[in-house]
């Protein structure tokens, strides 16, 4: 029995250490609860932090989208026909009009705004939101820059194109290409073959025009052709058909020579237009006269030599525009004539003149019927310098 009692005591003593276990569980539960509280606190801080960051980004993006909080600045943006959308966005960013290219692209994608942007030169500013920027780069935008250009009588097509390019309307190359290749819908142009931009020489009607900077060259040229069509519409019927002695192209060609030969010689008291027109027609219609059908217009040589004072050597230039070398009319107009020259070409004065020479003192032309009379005047004015 004693042995059984000692065995029982040893068994009880061996089980004693297991009694503190409840305290360890409570400690672990306390530590677990603290960790959860700390984790929740960190999560809340993270959420608040991220919310703050997102709120800041959202406000910054919203300011860019709405055009807020920007220092005012104005700039010009040029969009060519071949300018791609990414280049436009780059221009906007470089000019400080937008800060976030990805956001602007996202806006244009969802609003289909990219399709509304048209070539041109525009004045934009940093107060414009995305919608205003896109609207201001449209074809009907009031921010599209314009210029008033006066095309003077007697300019050649090359001079007209140079003037338009110098004023920022469009480039010479684009104008030449459009003049050469685009088939404008005018009946009087149908016999002018495509391929050479000079086919429109004579038809770019001199006037004052308002052009948009960066305008489509097709519309630039069309404005001048429409003006010509409007001014000449009432006269065109008499120069069409097989019975017409002269075609409209002939009239424009004659008018272009009148324009250049009368440049600076007209006054309120004296009008050279119709008188010079009479000399041209007298030579054309009387090939048996001393002039033998040759017009011998110095202005045609100037057209060939690039605008220089003509020389004796120029009279030998082999060109259908050389009226010293070839009888009759030149191949086409040598300038873009104004209405006075066109009217004179359609209604010349009734004279028997075949020659004229400029009096350097009066700046007026003197007319002669014969070469002998003409030569006397030439000698007189030559001796006077």
Secondary structure, DSSP 8 states (H G I E B T S, - for coil): -HHHHHHHHHHHHHHGGGGGHHHHHHHHHHHHHHHHHHHHHHHHHHHHHHHHHHHHHHHHHHHHHHT-S----EEEEEE-TT--HHHHHHHHHHTTS-S-HHHHHHHHHHHTGGGG--SEEEEEETT--HHHHHHTTSTT-TTB-EEEEE--TT--HHHHHHHHHHTTS--HHHHHHHHHH---S-GGGTTS-TT-GGGGTT-S--SEEEEETT--HHHHHHHHHHHHHHHHGGGGGGG-STT-SS-HHHHHHHHHHHHHHTTT---SS---HHHHHHHHHHHHH-TTSTTTT----HHHHHHHHTS----TGGGG---TT-TTTSSSS-SS-SS---HHHHHHHHS-------EEEEETTTTEEEEESSHHHHHHHHHHHHHT-
